[in-house]
Amino acid sequence: MAEQQRIRLGRLSKPFGVHGEVRLMLDPAVAGLHTEPEVLFLKEDGRLFPWFVRTWREHGDGGIVLALEDIDSPERVRGLCGHDVWVDAALVEQDGLELGRRDLIGYAVVDQHGQAIGPVEDVLDQTAQWLAVVRHGQRSVMLPLDEALILDLDAEKRTITLNIAEGLLEL
């Protein structure tokens, strides 16, 4: 199955307990799952690798606590923390009310003056603020995706116009 038929479910955040369980923080664009997945996919060196799910349970804060086959200690699960988790798209109920920020990957970023900045390569959500990783010339820059800074979003043209603070592209 191609990666295009998979969707980002969330990110493994930190070990949970002493038996190799890990917390999965769900992507806000994911409304839920039709069924619990038997297989999760983690990206390593640009490729998705399957991991079989041993246990799966909801946690009180809206996250998931899960255990993967062959992972039986906090030390072993620590190496997986920070990885994005992907599942077969057919399992995911998406929030139909808004375009998920991760759907912006591939969009062209334009600044408030109409100047082309570059394409969105990734969207990071590990901070308090969502960040777009944008290819600008020969390097990648991170731009905030705060609603107040998004001036226009054209899904048909696949462009996003951002109010970019002076000097931010030089950081």
DSSP file (Angstrom, degrees, kcal/mol; ACC not computed):
  #  RESIDUE AA STRUCTURE BP1 BP2  ACC     N-H-->O    O-->H-N    N-H-->O    O-->H-N    TCO  KAPPA ALPHA  PHI   PSI    X-CA   Y-CA   Z-CA
    1    1 A M              0   0    0      0, 0.0     2,-0.0     0, 0.0     5,-0.0   0.000 360.0 360.0 360.0 133.2    0.0    0.0    0.0
    2    2 A A    >   -     0   0    0      1,-0.1     3,-1.7     3,-0.0     4,-0.0  -0.310 360.0-113.7 -74.2 157.1    1.4    3.4   -0.9
    3    3 A E  G >  S+     0   0    0      1,-0.3     3,-2.0     2,-0.2    -1,-0.1   0.799 113.4  69.4 -61.5 -28.1    2.1    6.1    1.6
    4    4 A Q  G 3  S+     0   0    0      1,-0.3    -1,-0.3     3,-0.0    -2,-0.0   0.727  94.1  57.1 -63.6 -19.9   -0.7    8.2    0.0
    5    5 A Q  G <  S+     0   0    0     -3,-1.7    84,-2.9     2,-0.0    85,-0.4   0.272  99.4  76.2 -92.8  10.4   -3.2    5.7    1.3
    6    6 A R  E <   -A   88   0A   0     -3,-2.0     2,-0.4    82,-0.3    82,-0.2  -0.869  66.1-154.8-118.7 155.3   -2.0    6.3    4.8
    7    7 A I  E     -A   87   0A   0     80,-2.7    80,-2.2    -2,-0.3     2,-0.4  -0.965  27.8-103.8-131.0 146.6   -2.7    9.2    7.1
    8    8 A R  E     -A   86   0A   0     -2,-0.4    78,-0.3    78,-0.2     3,-0.1  -0.558  32.5-177.4 -70.6 123.2   -0.8   10.7   10.0
    9    9 A L  E     -     0   0A   0     76,-3.2    18,-2.9    -2,-0.4     2,-0.3   0.809  51.8 -78.0 -89.5 -36.2   -2.6    9.7   13.2
   10   10 A G  E     -AB  85  26A   0     75,-1.4    75,-3.0    16,-0.3     2,-0.4  -0.961  51.3 -66.9 167.7-152.7   -0.3   11.5   15.6
   11   11 A R  E     -AB  84  25A   0     14,-2.1    14,-2.7    -2,-0.3     2,-0.4  -0.998  33.6-118.9-138.8 138.3    3.0   11.4   17.4
   12   12 A L  E     + B   0  24A   0     71,-2.5    70,-3.6    -2,-0.4    12,-0.2  -0.643  36.7 178.5 -73.0 124.6    4.6    9.1   20.0
   13   13 A S  E     -     0   0A   0     10,-2.9    -1,-0.2    -2,-0.4    11,-0.1   0.915  46.0 -25.0-101.5 -51.9    5.3   11.4   22.9
   14   14 A K  E     -     0   0A   0      9,-0.4     9,-2.7    67,-0.1    -1,-0.3  -0.994  67.9 -81.2-161.3 157.6    6.8    9.5   25.9
   15   15 A P  E     - B   0  22A   0      0, 0.0     2,-0.4     0, 0.0     7,-0.3  -0.243  37.8-154.1 -60.2 152.8    7.0    6.1   27.6
   16   16 A F  E   > - B   0  21A   0      5,-2.7     5,-0.7    50,-0.1     3,-0.4  -0.976  53.1 -27.0-133.3 117.5    4.1    5.2   29.8
   17   17 A G  T   5S-     0   0    0     -2,-0.4     3,-0.2     1,-0.2    56,-0.0  -0.289  86.2 -70.8  76.7-163.2    4.6    2.7   32.7
   18   18 A V  T   5S+     0   0    0      1,-0.1    -1,-0.2    55,-0.1    54,-0.0   0.316 111.7  75.0-115.8   5.9    7.2    0.0   33.0
   19   19 A H  T   5S-     0   0    0     -3,-0.4    54,-0.2    54,-0.2    -1,-0.1   0.117 114.8 -88.4-110.6  21.6    6.1   -2.5   30.4
   20   20 A G  T   5S+     0   0    0      1,-0.3    48,-0.5    52,-0.2    53,-0.2   0.674  76.5 147.9  85.7  17.6    7.1   -0.8   27.2
   21   21 A E  E   < -BC  16  67A   0     -5,-0.7    -5,-2.7    46,-0.2     2,-0.3  -0.493  27.1-162.1 -82.7 159.1    3.9    1.2   26.6
   22   22 A V  E     -BC  15  66A   0     44,-2.7    44,-2.5    -7,-0.3     2,-0.4  -0.984  18.8-116.0-141.8 149.2    4.0    4.6   25.0
   23   23 A R  E     - C   0  65A   0     -9,-2.7   -10,-2.9    -2,-0.3     2,-0.5  -0.703  22.5-158.8 -87.4 136.3    1.7    7.6   24.7
   24   24 A L  E     -BC  12  64A   0     40,-3.2    40,-2.4    -2,-0.4     2,-0.6  -0.974   4.5-154.1-114.6 118.9    0.3    8.6   21.3
   25   25 A M  E     -B   11   0A   0    -14,-2.7   -14,-2.1    -2,-0.5    38,-0.1  -0.849  22.6-130.6 -93.8 120.0   -0.9   12.2   21.0
   26   26 A L  E     -B   10   0A   0     -2,-0.6   -16,-0.3    36,-0.3   -17,-0.1  -0.403  19.5-107.8 -74.2 144.3   -3.5   12.3   18.2
   27   27 A D    >   -     0   0    0    -18,-2.9     3,-2.1     1,-0.1    -1,-0.1  -0.484  27.5-125.0 -64.5 136.6   -3.4   14.8   15.4
   28   28 A P  T 3  S+     0   0    0      0, 0.0    -1,-0.1     0, 0.0    -2,-0.1   0.740 109.0  63.2 -59.5 -23.0   -6.2   17.4   15.9
   29   29 A A  T 3  S+     0   0    0     65,-0.1    66,-2.8    67,-0.0     2,-0.7   0.611  85.2  89.3 -77.0 -10.3   -7.5   16.8   12.4
   30   30 A V  E <   -G   94   0B   0     -3,-2.1    64,-0.2    64,-0.2     3,-0.1  -0.792  53.8-175.5 -92.0 116.2   -8.3   13.2   13.4
   31   31 A A  E     -     0   0B   0     62,-2.5     2,-0.3    -2,-0.7    63,-0.2   0.763  60.2 -65.2 -80.5 -25.8  -11.8   12.9   14.8
   32   32 A G  E     -G   93   0B   0     61,-1.5    61,-3.2     3,-0.0     2,-0.4  -0.976  53.1 -79.1 165.2-171.3  -11.4    9.2   15.8
   33   33 A L  E     -G   92   0B   0     -2,-0.3    59,-0.2    59,-0.2     3,-0.1  -0.947  15.2-144.6-123.1 143.0  -10.9    5.7   14.4
   34   34 A H  S    S-     0   0    0     57,-3.2     2,-0.3    -2,-0.4    -1,-0.1   0.901  91.4  -4.1 -68.8 -41.1  -13.4    3.4   12.9
   35   35 A T  S    S-     0   0    0     56,-0.5    -1,-0.3    -3,-0.1    -3,-0.0  -0.962  88.8 -88.4-144.8 159.7  -11.6    0.4   14.5
   36   36 A E        -     0   0    0     -2,-0.3     2,-0.1    -3,-0.1    20,-0.0  -0.535  52.3-114.7 -69.1 133.9   -8.4    0.0   16.5
   37   37 A P        -     0   0    0      0, 0.0     3,-0.1     0, 0.0    -1,-0.1  -0.411  18.8-161.7 -72.7 144.9   -5.5   -0.5   14.2
   38   38 A E  S    S+     0   0    0      1,-0.2    15,-2.7    -2,-0.1     2,-0.4   0.697  82.6  36.8 -89.9 -25.2   -3.6   -3.8   14.2
   39   39 A V  E     -D   52   0A   0     13,-0.2    49,-0.3    29,-0.0     2,-0.3  -0.992  64.8-169.7-132.6 134.9   -0.6   -2.1   12.5
   40   40 A L  E     -D   51   0A   0     11,-2.9    11,-3.0    -2,-0.4     2,-0.4  -0.863  15.8-139.9-115.0 155.9    0.9    1.3   12.8
   41   41 A F  E     -DE  50  86A   0     45,-2.6    45,-2.9    -2,-0.3     2,-0.4  -0.972  12.2-166.4-121.4 130.9    3.6    2.8   10.5
   42   42 A L  E     -DE  49  85A   0      7,-2.4     7,-2.6    -2,-0.4     2,-0.5  -0.937  21.9-125.1-115.6 138.9    6.6    4.8   11.7
   43   43 A K  E     +D   48   0A   0     41,-0.8     2,-0.4    -2,-0.4     5,-0.2  -0.696  33.5 168.5 -88.5 129.3    8.7    6.9    9.3
   44   44 A E  E >  S-D   47   0A   0      3,-3.0     3,-1.8    -2,-0.5    -2,-0.0  -0.982  70.9  -9.6-140.6 124.6   12.4    6.2    9.4
   45   45 A D  T 3  S-     0   0    0     -2,-0.4     3,-0.1     1,-0.3    -1,-0.1   0.863 129.9 -54.6  53.6  39.6   14.8    7.5    6.8
   46   46 A G  T 3  S+     0   0    0      1,-0.2     2,-0.3     0, 0.0    -1,-0.3   0.465 119.6 101.1  79.4   1.0   11.9    8.7    4.6
   47   47 A R  E <  S-D   44   0A   0     -3,-1.8    -3,-3.0    -5,-0.0     2,-0.5  -0.892  70.4-123.2-119.6 150.1   10.2    5.2    4.5
   48   48 A L  E     -D   43   0A   0     -2,-0.3    -5,-0.2    -5,-0.2    -7,-0.0  -0.790  25.3-166.5 -93.0 130.5    7.3    3.9    6.5
   49   49 A F  E     -D   42   0A   0     -7,-2.6    -7,-2.4    -2,-0.5     2,-0.2  -0.947  19.6-120.5-117.3 137.3    7.9    0.7    8.5
   50   50 A P  E     -D   41   0A   0      0, 0.0     2,-0.4     0, 0.0    -9,-0.2  -0.500  23.9-173.6 -79.8 143.8    5.1   -1.4   10.1
   51   51 A W  E     -D   40   0A   0    -11,-3.0   -11,-2.9    -2,-0.2     2,-0.3  -0.998  22.3-130.4-132.0 130.0    4.8   -2.1   13.8
   52   52 A F  E     -D   39   0A   0     -2,-0.4    17,-3.0   -13,-0.2     2,-0.4  -0.639  21.7-124.7 -84.4 136.7    2.2   -4.5   15.1
   53   53 A V  E     +F   68   0A   0    -15,-2.7    15,-0.3    -2,-0.3     3,-0.1  -0.667  26.3 179.4 -84.5 126.6    0.0   -3.2   18.0
   54   54 A R  E    S+     0   0A   0     13,-3.4     2,-0.3    -2,-0.4    14,-0.2   0.875  71.9   3.6 -90.6 -48.5    0.0   -5.4   21.1
   55   55 A T  E     -F   67   0A   0     12,-1.4    12,-2.1     2,-0.0    -1,-0.4  -0.965  61.3-174.1-138.1 156.6   -2.3   -3.3   23.3
   56   56 A W  E     +F   66   0A   0     -2,-0.3     2,-0.3    10,-0.2    10,-0.2  -0.953  12.7 157.4-151.9 125.3   -4.4   -0.1   22.7
   57   57 A R  E     -F   65   0A   0      8,-2.1     8,-3.1    -2,-0.3     2,-0.2  -0.993  39.0-110.9-151.0 148.2   -6.4    1.9   25.1
   58   58 A E  E     -F   64   0A   0     -2,-0.3     2,-0.3     6,-0.2     6,-0.3  -0.483  29.7-144.0 -74.6 146.3   -7.7    5.5   25.4
   59   59 A H    >   -     0   0    0      4,-2.8     3,-1.8    -2,-0.2     4,-0.1  -0.810  25.3-108.2-110.0 154.6   -6.2    7.7   28.0
   60   60 A G  T 3  S+     0   0    0     -2,-0.3    -1,-0.0     1,-0.3     4,-0.0   0.677 112.7  59.6 -56.7 -23.4   -8.2   10.3   29.9
   61   61 A D  T 3  S-     0   0    0      1,-0.0    -1,-0.3     2,-0.0     3,-0.1   0.262 123.7 -94.1 -93.9  13.7   -6.6   13.3   28.2
   62   62 A G  S <  S+     0   0    0     -3,-1.8   -36,-0.3     1,-0.3    -2,-0.1   0.382  93.8 110.2  91.9  -4.7   -7.7   12.3   24.7
   63   63 A G        -     0   0    0    -38,-0.1    -4,-2.8    -4,-0.1     2,-0.4  -0.245  64.8-116.9 -90.4-175.0   -4.5   10.5   23.9
   64   64 A I  E     -CF  24  58A   0    -40,-2.4   -40,-3.2    -6,-0.3     2,-0.5  -0.951   9.7-151.6-124.4 142.8   -3.8    6.8   23.4
   65   65 A V  E     +CF  23  57A   0     -8,-3.1    -8,-2.1    -2,-0.4     2,-0.3  -0.981  32.1 165.3-111.3 125.8   -1.6    4.5   25.4
   66   66 A L  E     -CF  22  56A   0    -44,-2.5   -44,-2.7    -2,-0.5     2,-0.4  -0.922  29.8-146.0-139.5 162.6   -0.3    1.6   23.3
   67   67 A A  E     -CF  21  55A   0    -12,-2.1   -13,-3.4    -2,-0.3   -12,-1.4  -0.986  16.1-147.5-128.6 141.8    2.2   -1.2   23.3
   68   68 A L  E >   - F   0  53A   0    -48,-0.5     3,-1.7    -2,-0.4   -15,-0.2  -0.796  31.4 -92.4-108.2 149.9    4.0   -2.5   20.2
   69   69 A E  T 3  S+     0   0    0    -17,-3.0   -17,-0.1    -2,-0.3    -1,-0.1  -0.284 110.8  16.4 -56.5 143.6    5.2   -6.0   19.5
   70   70 A D  T 3  S+     0   0    0      1,-0.1     2,-0.6    -3,-0.0    -1,-0.2   0.484 100.5 105.4  69.4   5.9    8.8   -6.7   20.6
   71   71 A I    <   +     0   0    0     -3,-1.7    -3,-0.2     1,-0.1    -1,-0.1  -0.957  32.3 151.5-115.7 112.7    8.9   -3.5   22.7
   72   72 A D        +     0   0    0     -2,-0.6   -52,-0.2    -3,-0.1   -51,-0.1   0.236  51.7  49.9-130.1  14.3    8.7   -4.5   26.4
   73   73 A S  S  > S-     0   0    0    -53,-0.2     4,-1.9   -54,-0.2     3,-0.2  -0.992  76.6-116.6-150.1 156.1   10.6   -1.8   28.4
   74   74 A P  H  > S+     0   0    0      0, 0.0     4,-1.7     0, 0.0    -1,-0.1   0.849 114.8  58.4 -59.4 -33.5   10.6    2.0   28.7
   75   75 A E  H  > S+     0   0    0      1,-0.2     4,-0.6     2,-0.2     0, 0.0   0.907 108.3  44.2 -64.0 -41.9   14.2    2.0   27.5
   76   76 A R  H  4 S+     0   0    0     -3,-0.2     3,-0.5     1,-0.2     4,-0.2   0.851 114.0  49.4 -72.1 -34.5   13.3    0.3   24.2
   77   77 A V  H >X S+     0   0    0     -4,-1.9     3,-1.7     1,-0.2     4,-0.8   0.767  95.0  73.6 -77.2 -24.0   10.2    2.5   23.6
   78   78 A R  H >< S+     0   0    0     -4,-1.7     3,-0.8     1,-0.3    -1,-0.2   0.845  88.9  61.1 -57.9 -34.6   12.2    5.7   24.3
   79   79 A G  T 3< S+     0   0    0     -4,-0.6    -1,-0.3    -3,-0.5    -2,-0.2   0.683 104.1  49.7 -67.0 -17.7   13.9    5.3   20.9
   80   80 A L  T X4 S+     0   0    0     -3,-1.7     3,-1.8    -4,-0.2   -68,-0.3   0.609  83.9 112.4 -94.9 -14.4   10.5    5.5   19.2
   81   81 A C  T << S+     0   0    0     -3,-0.8   -68,-0.2    -4,-0.8     3,-0.1  -0.319  74.9  30.1 -63.9 140.7    9.3    8.7   21.0
   82   82 A G  T 3  S+     0   0    0    -70,-3.6     2,-0.3     1,-0.3    -1,-0.2   0.261  90.1 126.5  93.7 -10.5    9.0   11.7   18.7
   83   83 A H    <   -     0   0    0     -3,-1.8   -71,-2.5   -71,-0.1    -1,-0.3  -0.583  62.8-119.9 -81.0 141.2    8.2    9.6   15.7
   84   84 A D  E     -A   11   0A   0     -2,-0.3   -41,-0.8   -73,-0.2     2,-0.4  -0.535  26.0-139.5 -72.5 146.5    5.0   10.4   13.7
   85   85 A V  E     -AE  10  42A   0    -75,-3.0   -76,-3.2    -2,-0.2   -75,-1.4  -0.936  17.5-169.0-114.2 131.9    2.6    7.5   13.5
   86   86 A W  E     -AE   8  41A   0    -45,-2.9   -45,-2.6    -2,-0.4     2,-0.3  -0.879   4.5-177.6-118.5 150.0    0.7    6.7   10.3
   87   87 A V  E     -A    7   0A   0    -80,-2.2   -80,-2.7    -2,-0.3     2,-0.2  -0.910  44.8 -73.3-137.5 166.4   -2.3    4.3    9.7
   88   88 A D  E >   -A    6   0A   0    -49,-0.3     3,-2.0    -2,-0.3     4,-0.4  -0.444  44.7-129.7 -59.6 131.1   -4.3    3.1    6.8
   89   89 A A  G >  S+     0   0    0    -84,-2.9     3,-1.3     1,-0.3    -1,-0.1   0.777 102.6  68.6 -57.9 -29.8   -6.5    6.1    5.8
   90   90 A A  G 3  S+     0   0    0    -85,-0.4    -1,-0.3     1,-0.3   -56,-0.1   0.721  95.3  56.5 -64.8 -19.9   -9.6    3.9    5.8
   91   91 A L  G <  S+     0   0    0     -3,-2.0   -57,-3.2   -57,-0.1   -56,-0.5   0.653  92.5  87.8 -83.3 -16.0   -9.4    3.5    9.6
   92   92 A V  E <   -G   33   0B   0     -3,-1.3     2,-0.7    -4,-0.4   -59,-0.2  -0.707  59.9-154.4-100.0 132.7   -9.5    7.3   10.3
   93   93 A E  E     -G   32   0B   0    -61,-3.2   -62,-2.5    -2,-0.4   -61,-1.5  -0.909  26.3-152.0 -93.9 117.4  -12.5    9.5   10.9
   94   94 A Q  E     -G   30   0B   0     -2,-0.7     2,-0.7   -64,-0.2   -64,-0.2  -0.644  21.8-106.0 -93.8 151.0  -11.3   13.0    9.9
   95   95 A D    >   -     0   0    0    -66,-2.8     3,-0.6    -2,-0.3     5,-0.1  -0.635  31.0-164.8 -71.2 112.0  -12.7   16.2   11.3
   96   96 A G  T 3  S+     0   0    0     -2,-0.7    -1,-0.2     1,-0.2     3,-0.1   0.483  72.0  78.3 -80.6  -2.2  -14.7   17.5    8.4
   97   97 A L  T 3  S+     0   0    0      1,-0.2     2,-0.3     2,-0.0    -1,-0.2   0.800 101.7  15.1 -80.8 -28.5  -15.0   21.1    9.7
   98   98 A E  S <  S-     0   0    0     -3,-0.6     2,-0.3   -69,-0.1    -1,-0.2  -0.988  81.4 -98.6-146.3 154.5  -11.6   22.3    8.8
   99   99 A L        -     0   0    0     -2,-0.3     2,-0.1     1,-0.1    -3,-0.1  -0.566  48.7-117.9 -67.5 126.5   -8.6   21.5    6.6
  100  100 A G    >   -     0   0    0     -2,-0.3     3,-1.5     1,-0.1     4,-0.3  -0.402  15.3-124.6 -67.1 144.0   -6.0   19.8    8.8
  101  101 A R  G >  S+     0   0    0      1,-0.3     3,-1.8     2,-0.2    -1,-0.1   0.851 111.2  60.0 -60.2 -33.7   -2.8   21.7    9.1
  102  102 A R  G >  S+     0   0    0      1,-0.3     3,-1.4     2,-0.2    -1,-0.3   0.736  91.2  69.9 -67.5 -19.9   -0.9   18.6    7.9
  103  103 A D  G <  S+     0   0    0     -3,-1.5    -1,-0.3     1,-0.2    -2,-0.2   0.617  82.5  75.4 -69.1 -10.7   -2.9   18.8    4.7
  104  104 A L  G X   +     0   0    0     -3,-1.8     3,-2.5    -4,-0.3    16,-0.3   0.558  64.2 119.1 -78.6  -8.1   -0.9   22.0    3.9
  105  105 A I  T <  S+     0   0    0     -3,-1.4    16,-0.2     1,-0.3     3,-0.1  -0.415  79.5  23.5 -60.3 127.8    2.1   19.9    2.9
  106  106 A G  T 3  S+     0   0    0     14,-2.6    -1,-0.3     1,-0.4    15,-0.1   0.182  92.2 129.3  98.5 -15.4    2.9   20.7   -0.7
  107  107 A Y    <   -     0   0    0     -3,-2.5    13,-2.6    12,-0.1     2,-0.5  -0.402  62.3-118.1 -69.0 149.5    1.1   24.1   -0.6
  108  108 A A  E     -Hi 119 159C   0     50,-2.6    52,-2.5    11,-0.2     2,-0.4  -0.779  25.4-139.3 -88.1 130.7    3.1   27.1   -2.0
  109  109 A V  E     -Hi 118 160C   0      9,-3.0     8,-3.0    -2,-0.5     9,-1.2  -0.778  20.5-176.2 -94.2 134.1    3.7   29.8    0.7
  110  110 A V  E     -Hi 116 161C   0     50,-2.4    52,-2.6    -2,-0.4     6,-0.2  -0.970  19.5-129.7-125.4 140.9    3.3   33.4   -0.3
  111  111 A D  E >   - i   0 162C   0      4,-2.6     3,-2.2    -2,-0.4    52,-0.2  -0.285  36.9 -90.3 -85.5 178.5    4.1   36.4    2.0
  112  112 A Q  T 3  S+     0   0    0     50,-0.6    51,-0.1     1,-0.3    -1,-0.1   0.625 126.5  55.3 -64.4 -14.1    1.8   39.4    2.6
  113  113 A H  T 3  S-     0   0    0      2,-0.1    -1,-0.3     0, 0.0     3,-0.1   0.351 121.3-104.0 -99.2   3.9    3.4   41.3   -0.3
  114  114 A G  S <  S+     0   0    0     -3,-2.2     2,-0.4     1,-0.3    -2,-0.1   0.543  72.8 146.2  85.8   7.5    2.7   38.5   -2.8
  115  115 A Q        -     0   0    0      1,-0.1    -4,-2.6     2,-0.0    -1,-0.3  -0.653  52.3-120.7 -81.6 128.3    6.3   37.3   -2.8
  116  116 A A  E     +H  110   0C   0     -2,-0.4    -6,-0.2    -6,-0.2    -1,-0.1  -0.514  31.7 177.3 -68.5 130.8    6.7   33.5   -3.3
  117  117 A I  E     -     0   0C   0     -8,-3.0    20,-0.3     1,-0.3    -7,-0.2   0.823  45.1 -93.3-101.4 -47.1    8.5   32.0   -0.4
  118  118 A G  E     -H  109   0C   0     -9,-1.2    -9,-3.0    18,-0.1    -1,-0.3  -0.858  47.3 -51.2 150.5 176.9    8.5   28.2   -1.2
  119  119 A P  E     -H  108   0C   0      0, 0.0    16,-2.3     0, 0.0     2,-0.5  -0.493  50.1-111.1 -83.2 149.7    6.6   25.0   -0.7
  120  120 A V  E     +K  134   0D   0    -13,-2.6   -14,-2.6   -16,-0.3    14,-0.3  -0.694  34.0 178.7 -76.5 121.1    5.5   23.5    2.7
  121  121 A E  E     -     0   0D   0     12,-3.8     2,-0.3    -2,-0.5    13,-0.2   0.747  62.9 -10.9 -94.2 -29.7    7.6   20.4    3.3
  122  122 A D  E     -K  133   0D   0     11,-1.3    11,-3.1   -18,-0.1     2,-0.4  -0.978  55.6-131.8-162.2 163.4    6.3   19.5    6.7
  123  123 A V  E     -K  132   0D   0     -2,-0.3     2,-0.4     9,-0.2     9,-0.2  -0.992  21.9-155.5-127.7 123.7    4.1   20.7    9.6
  124  124 A L  E     +K  131   0D   0      7,-3.1     7,-2.4    -2,-0.4     3,-0.1  -0.812  19.6 171.1-102.6 136.8    5.4   20.4   13.1
  125  125 A D        +     0   0    0     -2,-0.4     5,-0.1     5,-0.2    -1,-0.1   0.129  49.6 102.5-129.1  21.0    3.1   20.2   16.1
  126  126 A Q  S    S+     0   0    0      3,-0.1     2,-0.2     5,-0.1     4,-0.1   0.554  76.4  63.7 -84.6  -5.1    5.5   19.4   19.0
  127  127 A T  S    S-     0   0    0      2,-0.4     4,-0.1    -3,-0.1     0, 0.0  -0.500 102.6 -97.6-104.7 179.7    5.5   23.0   20.2
  128  128 A A  S    S+     0   0    0     -2,-0.2     2,-0.4     1,-0.1    -1,-0.0   0.702 112.8  51.2 -68.7 -17.6    2.7   25.1   21.6
  129  129 A Q  S    S-     0   0    0     17,-0.0    -2,-0.4    15,-0.0     2,-0.2  -0.960  90.6-117.5-124.2 138.9    2.4   26.6   18.1
  130  130 A W        -     0   0    0     -2,-0.4    15,-2.5    15,-0.1     2,-0.4  -0.498  32.5-160.3 -70.3 140.8    2.1   24.8   14.8
  131  131 A L  E     -KL 124 144D   0     -7,-2.4    -7,-3.1    13,-0.2     2,-0.5  -0.984  11.6-143.9-127.9 136.1    5.1   25.4   12.5
  132  132 A A  E     -KL 123 143D   0     11,-3.5    11,-2.6    -2,-0.4     2,-0.7  -0.850  13.2-143.6 -93.8 130.1    5.3   25.0    8.7
  133  133 A V  E     -KL 122 142D   0    -11,-3.1   -12,-3.8    -2,-0.5   -11,-1.3  -0.867  28.0-171.6 -92.3 115.0    8.7   23.8    7.5
  134  134 A V  E     -KL 120 141D   0      7,-3.2     7,-2.7    -2,-0.7     2,-0.7  -0.916  26.4-128.7-117.6 131.7    9.1   25.7    4.2
  135  135 A R  E     + L   0 140D   0    -16,-2.3     2,-0.5    -2,-0.4     5,-0.2  -0.703  32.8 177.5 -77.2 113.0   11.8   25.2    1.5
  136  136 A H  E >   - L   0 139D   0      3,-3.0     3,-1.5    -2,-0.7     2,-0.4  -0.923  59.3 -52.4-122.0 102.4   13.1   28.8    1.0
  137  137 A G  T 3  S-     0   0    0     -2,-0.5   -20,-0.0   -20,-0.3    -2,-0.0  -0.546 121.6 -16.5  67.8-125.3   16.0   28.8   -1.5
  138  138 A Q  T 3  S+     0   0    0     -2,-0.4     2,-0.3    -3,-0.1    -1,-0.2   0.354 129.7  52.9 -94.7   4.7   18.6   26.3   -0.4
  139  139 A R  E <  S-L  136   0D   0     -3,-1.5    -3,-3.0    -5,-0.0     2,-0.4  -0.877  77.7-111.8-137.8 168.8   17.4   25.9    3.1
  140  140 A S  E     -L  135   0D   0     -2,-0.3     2,-0.3    -5,-0.2    -5,-0.2  -0.836  28.9-169.8-101.1 138.4   14.3   25.1    5.2
  141  141 A V  E     -L  134   0D   0     -7,-2.7    -7,-3.2    -2,-0.4     2,-0.5  -0.918  18.5-129.6-123.3 153.4   12.7   27.8    7.4
  142  142 A M  E     -L  133   0D   0     -2,-0.3    -9,-0.2    -9,-0.2    29,-0.1  -0.908  24.4-174.5-106.7 127.4   10.0   27.4   10.1
  143  143 A L  E     -L  132   0D   0    -11,-2.6   -11,-3.5    -2,-0.5     2,-0.1  -0.962  28.1-112.3-121.5 135.6    7.0   29.7    9.9
  144  144 A P  E     -L  131   0D   0      0, 0.0   -13,-0.2     0, 0.0   -14,-0.0  -0.376  15.5-154.1 -66.8 141.9    4.2   29.9   12.4
  145  145 A L        +     0   0    0    -15,-2.5     2,-0.2    -2,-0.1   -15,-0.1  -0.285  36.6 152.6-109.2  44.5    0.8   28.6   11.3
  146  146 A D    >>  -     0   0    0      1,-0.1     3,-1.9   -16,-0.1     4,-0.9  -0.543  53.3-125.1 -73.6 139.5   -1.3   30.7   13.7
  147  147 A E  G >4 S+     0   0    0      1,-0.3     3,-0.6    -2,-0.2    -1,-0.1   0.826 110.7  59.2 -55.2 -33.7   -4.8   31.5   12.4
  148  148 A A  G 34 S+     0   0    0      1,-0.2    -1,-0.3     3,-0.0    -3,-0.0   0.727 106.7  47.7 -68.6 -20.9   -4.1   35.3   12.9
  149  149 A L  G <4 S+     0   0    0     -3,-1.9    14,-2.7    13,-0.1     2,-0.9   0.576  87.8  93.6 -96.8 -11.3   -1.1   35.0   10.5
  150  150 A I  E <<  +J  162   0C   0     -4,-0.9    12,-0.2    -3,-0.6     3,-0.1  -0.742  46.9 174.4 -85.6 109.8   -2.9   33.1    7.8
  151  151 A L  E     +     0   0C   0     10,-2.5     2,-0.3    -2,-0.9    -1,-0.2   0.831  65.6   0.6 -85.2 -34.9   -4.2   35.8    5.4
  152  152 A D  E     -J  161   0C   0      9,-1.4     9,-3.0     2,-0.0     2,-0.4  -0.986  52.8-165.2-155.7 144.5   -5.5   33.6    2.7
  153  153 A L  E     -J  160   0C   0     -2,-0.3     2,-0.7     7,-0.2     7,-0.2  -0.951   7.9-173.4-134.2 112.5   -5.8   29.8    2.0
  154  154 A D  E  >> -J  159   0C   0      5,-2.7     5,-1.9    -2,-0.4     4,-1.3  -0.870   5.8-178.8-112.2  99.1   -6.6   28.8   -1.5
  155  155 A A  T  45S+     0   0    0     -2,-0.7    -1,-0.2     3,-0.2     5,-0.0   0.821  83.0  55.1 -67.3 -31.0   -7.2   25.0   -1.7
  156  156 A E  T  45S+     0   0    0      1,-0.2    -1,-0.2     2,-0.1    -2,-0.1   0.933 118.8  31.6 -68.4 -45.7   -7.9   25.1   -5.4
  157  157 A K  T  45S-     0   0    0      2,-0.1    -1,-0.2   -49,-0.0    -2,-0.2   0.568 105.9-129.5 -85.3 -10.4   -4.5   26.8   -6.2
  158  158 A R  T  <5 +     0   0    0     -4,-1.3   -50,-2.6     1,-0.2     2,-0.3   0.935  61.4 134.6  57.9  49.8   -2.9   25.1   -3.2
  159  159 A T  E   < -iJ 108 154C   0     -5,-1.9    -5,-2.7   -52,-0.2     2,-0.4  -0.936  40.4-162.5-126.1 151.6   -1.4   28.3   -1.9
  160  160 A I  E     -iJ 109 153C   0    -52,-2.5   -50,-2.4    -2,-0.3     2,-0.6  -0.993   9.8-151.1-133.4 126.5   -1.3   29.8    1.6
  161  161 A T  E     -iJ 110 152C   0     -9,-3.0   -10,-2.5    -2,-0.4    -9,-1.4  -0.867  19.4-171.3-100.4 124.7   -0.6   33.5    2.2
  162  162 A L  E     -iJ 111 150C   0    -52,-2.6     2,-1.0    -2,-0.6   -50,-0.6  -0.889  29.9-127.4-118.3 145.3    1.1   34.3    5.5
  163  163 A N        -     0   0    0    -14,-2.7     2,-0.5    -2,-0.4   -52,-0.1  -0.817  38.1-164.7 -85.8 102.7    1.9   37.5    7.3
  164  164 A I        -     0   0    0     -2,-1.0     3,-0.1   -21,-0.0   -52,-0.1  -0.821  17.1-122.1-100.9 123.6    5.6   36.9    7.9
  165  165 A A    >   -     0   0    0     -2,-0.5     3,-1.9     1,-0.1     4,-0.4  -0.294  39.5 -92.0 -62.2 143.1    7.4   39.1   10.4
  166  166 A E  T 3  S+     0   0    0      1,-0.3    -1,-0.1     2,-0.1     0, 0.0  -0.320 111.1  15.3 -57.8 132.8   10.3   41.0    9.1
  167  167 A G  T >  S+     0   0    0     -3,-0.1     3,-1.0     1,-0.0     4,-0.5   0.246  91.0 111.8  87.9 -11.7   13.6   39.1    9.5
  168  168 A L  G X  S+     0   0    0     -3,-1.9     3,-1.0     1,-0.3   -26,-0.2   0.853  73.5  56.0 -64.6 -34.8   11.9   35.7   10.1
  169  169 A L  G 3  S+     0   0    0     -4,-0.4    -1,-0.3     1,-0.2    -3,-0.1   0.681 103.3  56.9 -71.6 -16.3   13.1   34.2    6.8
  170  170 A E  G <         0   0    0     -3,-1.0    -1,-0.2     1,-0.2    -2,-0.2   0.570 360.0 360.0 -91.1  -9.5   16.8   35.1    7.8
  171  171 A L    <         0   0    0     -3,-1.0    -1,-0.2    -4,-0.5    -2,-0.1   0.502 360.0 360.0 -68.9 360.0   16.8   33.1   11.0
